Amino acid sequence: MKARLVLEDGKIYHGESFGHEGEQGGEVVFNTGMTGYQEIISDPSYCGQIVTLTFPLIGNYGINPYDFQAEKTLVKGLIVREHCQNPNHWQAELKISDYLKKEEIVGISGVDTRSLTRHLRKQGTMKGFISTNPELSDGDLIEKVKSAPSLSDVDYVKEATSHKPYTIYGDGPHIAVLDLGCKLSILESLKANNCQITVLPADTQEEKMLSLKADGVLISNGPGNPKRIPYVTDTVKKLLGKIPIFGICLGHQVLGLALGGDTYKLKFGHRGTNHPVKDLNSGSVFITSQNHGYALKKESLDNQPVEVSHINLNDFTVEGLRHLELPIFSLQFHPEGNPGPYDSMSLFEDFIGLVNNYRKVS
């Protein structure tokens, strides 16, 4: 079946449907990773987005039961140059096309993803619409896209967060995870450090979190604009100085807002597995996994007791913060993403060390 991708600026790409048939709108973004498509489409941070994969052949190792990053797939659509119809891997259980149909995700293949990526780099991310409906004209689809609400004003965290607390038991420090759309690999990284983990919905209040008597708080990744979740920022403000805090991705941005900083939207975001990030303390450079469309304004933190700990070597955006007085730090990139493959896993150990030192002092 034929499919069309229509962008809000009127640009139209034609291709073939290879997933769920129908219509779906979202913010069109691109990811430059050469592998990891299963982790990408199951990452809750992509809630509300239509993802373009720049690597030309997708699906060659199929879909397996082990690499999902969430129980439910929240991505709105998938755009590829070519999808593999005969995957070959010993763990594969589904073709990517079958998985998209199962999850009711609209996919379009046969698109010149190089052209689309160059267009998004030049114009910036924008609203888009994938449709397999032949009865709608191009003009109808363009009007649908233009009339859709601004995606920057939507609270996607409400869709991505867990809706009730749950616990993963371990023998080490007790970590409360404020779930803004947490990847399972973050929980696995805490489990690898023997942590007991309590996962909490995003709207959990400070009193409830402190009543758990946890040793530390991790604010997770998640989708959307950090300014659209003021209820999370208010909670984090009340936690400052009361417990060690570690923020990752959206959690990093929320922590920056809670500390008095400001955020802004990047033109086309950082999404991929090859972003170089420099640790300003050690001088080391990590190759990192990233997925975000917003960043902290460095100058907005100039009068706060924090230092920028990491920077992106492509565009020098803020990639990490460290509080100068409190046991608090954050990272814009994903230390659990393993693109290096293990360059930044020690940062979880740093957090556990911070937690243990705080326990000794208090």
C-alpha positions in Angstrom: 0.0 0.0 0.0 1.2 3.5 -0.8 2.0 5.9 2.0 2.8 9.6 2.2 4.7 11.7 4.7 3.6 15.3 4.8 5.4 18.0 6.7 3.9 21.2 8.0 6.0 23.3 5.6 4.2 21.5 2.7 7.0 19.1 1.8 5.7 15.6 0.8 7.6 12.3 0.6 6.1 9.2 -1.0 6.8 5.6 -0.1 5.3 2.2 0.9 3.4 1.3 4.0 5.2 -1.4 6.1 3.4 -1.2 9.4 -0.1 -0.4 10.6 -2.3 1.1 8.0 -3.9 4.4 8.8 -2.9 7.9 9.8 -0.7 9.3 12.5 0.8 12.7 13.3 3.8 13.7 15.4 7.0 15.6 15.5 9.3 14.4 12.8 12.9 13.8 14.1 15.9 11.8 12.9 18.3 9.3 14.7 21.8 8.7 13.2 22.5 5.4 14.9 23.6 2.5 12.7 22.0 -0.1 15.0 19.6 -0.2 17.9 16.3 0.3 16.1 14.4 -1.8 18.6 15.7 0.2 21.5 14.8 3.4 19.6 11.2 2.6 18.8 10.6 1.3 22.3 12.3 4.3 24.1 9.5 6.3 25.9 11.4 9.5 25.2 10.1 9.2 21.6 6.5 9.5 22.7 4.7 11.9 20.3 7.4 11.6 17.7 7.8 10.1 14.2 11.3 8.8 13.9 13.5 8.9 10.8 16.3 6.3 10.9 19.2 7.6 8.8 20.9 4.2 8.3 19.6 2.9 5.0 18.7 -0.7 5.9 16.5 -1.4 9.0 15.2 -4.6 10.4 18.0 -7.0 9.3 18.3 -8.6 12.8 14.6 -8.6 13.5 12.8 -8.0 16.8 13.7 -10.0 19.9 12.1 -10.2 23.4 15.1 -8.8 25.3 16.0 -5.3 24.0 12.8 -3.4 24.6 13.2 -0.2 26.7 9.5 -0.1 27.9 6.5 -2.4 28.0 4.6 -0.3 25.6 5.8 1.4 22.4 4.9 5.1 22.4 6.6 6.3 19.1 4.0 7.6 16.7 5.6 6.5 13.4 8.7 5.2 11.7 10.4 6.4 8.5 13.1 4.2 6.7 14.8 4.0 3.4 14.5 0.2 3.2 13.1 -2.4 5.7 14.4 -6.0 5.7 11.7 -8.6 5.1 14.0 -11.6 5.8 15.8 -10.9 9.1 18.5 -13.2 10.3 19.4 -13.4 14.0 19.2 -16.3 16.4 17.1 -14.3 18.9 14.7 -12.8 16.4 11.0 -13.6 16.8 9.4 -11.0 14.6 10.0 -8.9 11.5 10.0 -5.2 12.2 7.0 -4.8 9.9 5.0 -7.4 11.9 6.0 -5.7 15.2 4.7 -2.3 13.9 1.4 -3.9 12.9 1.1 -5.5 16.3 1.7 -2.2 18.1 -0.4 -0.2 15.6 2.5 2.0 14.5 2.4 3.5 11.1 5.6 3.0 9.1 6.7 4.3 5.7 9.6 2.8 3.7 11.2 3.8 0.3 11.7 7.4 1.6 15.0 9.2 0.6 16.0 9.6 4.3 19.1 11.5 3.3 17.0 14.2 1.7 14.6 14.2 4.6 17.4 14.4 7.2 19.0 17.3 5.3 15.7 19.1 5.1 15.1 18.7 8.9 18.7 19.9 9.6 18.1 23.0 7.6 14.5 23.8 8.6 14.4 22.2 12.0 12.2 19.5 13.4 8.5 20.0 12.6 5.1 18.5 12.7 4.4 15.7 10.2 1.7 13.2 9.2 2.0 9.7 7.8 -1.1 8.5 5.9 -2.0 5.4 3.9 -5.4 6.8 3.1 -5.6 7.3 -0.8 -8.9 9.3 -0.5 -7.2 12.2 1.2 -5.5 14.8 -1.1 -2.1 16.2 -0.4 -3.8 19.5 0.4 -6.1 17.7 3.0 -3.1 16.2 4.7 -1.2 19.5 4.8 -4.2 21.2 6.4 -4.3 18.4 9.0 -0.7 18.9 9.9 -1.0 22.7 10.1 -4.1 22.5 12.3 -2.5 20.1 14.8 -1.6 21.6 18.2 2.0 22.6 18.9 3.8 19.6 20.1 5.9 21.7 22.5 2.8 22.4 24.5 1.9 18.8 25.2 2.7 16.9 28.5 3.9 13.6 27.1 5.3 12.5 30.5 1.7 11.7 31.6 1.6 9.1 28.9 5.1 7.7 29.4 5.3 7.4 33.2 4.4 4.4 35.2 0.9 4.8 36.8 1.7 3.1 40.1 4.8 2.5 42.2 6.7 -0.8 42.1 9.8 -2.1 43.7 12.8 -4.1 42.4 14.6 -5.6 45.4 18.4 -5.6 45.9 21.0 -5.6 48.8 22.5 -2.2 48.1 21.4 1.4 48.6 17.7 2.2 48.1 17.1 4.4 45.1 13.8 6.1 44.3 13.4 6.6 40.6 11.1 9.4 39.5 9.8 7.9 36.3 9.3 10.5 33.6 9.5 7.7 30.9 12.3 5.7 32.3 14.2 3.3 30.0 14.5 -0.2 31.3 18.3 -0.1 30.8 18.6 2.6 33.5 16.9 0.2 35.9 19.2 -2.6 34.8 22.2 -0.3 35.4 21.0 0.3 39.0 20.3 -3.4 39.5 23.9 -4.1 38.3 25.0 -2.0 41.3 22.9 -4.1 43.7 20.4 -1.3 44.3 17.0 -1.7 45.7 14.8 0.4 43.4 11.4 2.0 44.0 9.9 3.3 40.7 7.5 6.2 41.2 5.0 7.9 38.9 6.0 11.4 37.7 3.4 13.2 39.8 4.6 11.7 43.1 5.0 14.5 45.7 8.1 15.2 47.8 6.4 14.0 51.0 5.7 10.6 49.6 9.2 10.3 48.2 10.9 11.2 51.5 8.6 8.9 53.4 10.2 5.9 51.6 13.5 6.8 53.4 15.4 6.1 50.2 19.1 6.8 50.1 19.0 8.7 46.8 16.7 9.9 43.9 17.2 9.3 40.2 15.2 11.5 37.9 14.8 9.6 34.7 14.7 10.4 31.0 11.4 11.1 29.3 9.6 12.8 26.4 8.8 16.4 25.5 9.4 19.9 26.8 10.7 20.1 30.4 8.7 23.3 30.9 5.4 21.4 30.3 5.9 19.4 33.5 6.1 22.1 36.3 4.7 19.7 38.8 7.9 17.6 38.5 10.1 20.7 38.8 8.3 21.8 41.9 8.8 18.4 43.5 12.5 18.4 42.7 12.9 21.9 44.1 11.6 20.6 47.5 14.0 17.7 47.4 17.1 19.9 47.0 19.4 19.5 50.0 17.4 16.7 51.5 18.7 13.7 49.5 21.3 12.9 46.8 19.9 13.4 43.3 21.0 12.2 39.9 19.2 13.4 36.7 19.4 11.8 33.3 18.3 13.5 30.0 14.9 15.0 30.8 15.8 14.6 34.4 18.9 16.7 33.8 16.8 19.5 32.3 14.2 19.4 35.1 17.0 19.5 37.7 18.5 22.5 35.8 15.1 24.3 36.0 14.7 23.4 39.7 18.2 25.0 40.3 17.1 28.3 38.7 18.2 27.7 35.1 16.4 27.9 31.8 16.0 25.6 28.8 15.5 26.1 25.1 14.5 24.0 22.1 17.3 22.8 19.8 16.9 23.2 16.1 16.9 19.5 15.3 18.0 17.9 18.6 20.6 15.3 19.4 19.5 11.7 18.6 22.1 9.0 17.9 24.9 6.9 19.4 28.0 8.7 18.4 27.9 12.1 20.1 31.3 13.1 21.7 31.0 14.5 25.2 33.9 15.9 27.2 34.3 15.6 30.9 35.7 19.0 31.9 37.2 17.7 35.1 39.2 14.7 33.8 39.5 15.8 30.1 38.2 12.4 29.0 35.9 12.2 26.0 32.9 9.8 26.0 31.1 8.6 22.9 27.5 8.8 24.0 24.0 7.8 23.2 21.6 10.8 23.1 17.9 11.5 22.5 16.7 14.9 23.3 15.3 18.0 21.7 15.9 20.6 24.5 19.0 21.8 26.3 19.9 23.9 29.3 21.1 27.5 28.7 24.6 27.7 30.2 24.3 31.4 31.0 21.1 30.9 33.0 23.1 29.0 35.6 25.9 31.6 36.0 24.6 32.8 39.4 23.8 29.4 40.8 26.1 27.2 42.9 26.6 24.7 40.1 29.3 24.0 37.5 29.0 22.6 34.0 30.7 19.2 34.2 30.3 18.0 30.6 30.0 19.6 27.2 29.0 18.4 23.8 32.0 18.6 21.4 29.8 19.0 18.4 27.9 22.2 19.4 29.2 22.9 23.0 25.8 22.5 24.6 25.6 21.6 28.3 25.8 17.8 28.8 26.3 17.7 32.6 25.9 19.6 35.9 27.5 19.2 39.3 26.3 21.1 42.4 29.1 22.8 44.3 27.6 22.3 47.7 25.0 19.5 47.6 25.2 15.8 46.5 23.6 16.5 43.1 24.7 15.9 39.5 23.1 15.3 36.2 23.8 14.2 32.6 22.1 15.1 29.4 23.3 12.0 27.6 22.5 8.4 28.5 25.3 6.7 30.4 23.5 3.4 30.2 23.3 3.6 26.4 26.6 1.7 25.9 27.7 3.1 22.5 31.3 3.1 23.7 30.3 0.5 24.7 31.1 1.1 28.4 32.7 4.5 28.4 30.2 6.1 30.8 28.9 3.2 32.9 31.1 4.3 35.8 28.9 7.4 36.3 26.3 5.1 37.9 29.1 4.0 40.3 29.8 7.7 40.9 26.1 8.2 41.9 26.2 5.1 44.3 29.5 6.5 45.8 27.8 9.9 46.3 24.8 8.1 48.0 27.1 6.0 50.3 29.2 9.1 51.3 26.0 11.0 52.2 24.7 8.1 54.3 28.0 8.1 56.3 27.8 11.8 56.9 24.1 11.9 57.8 
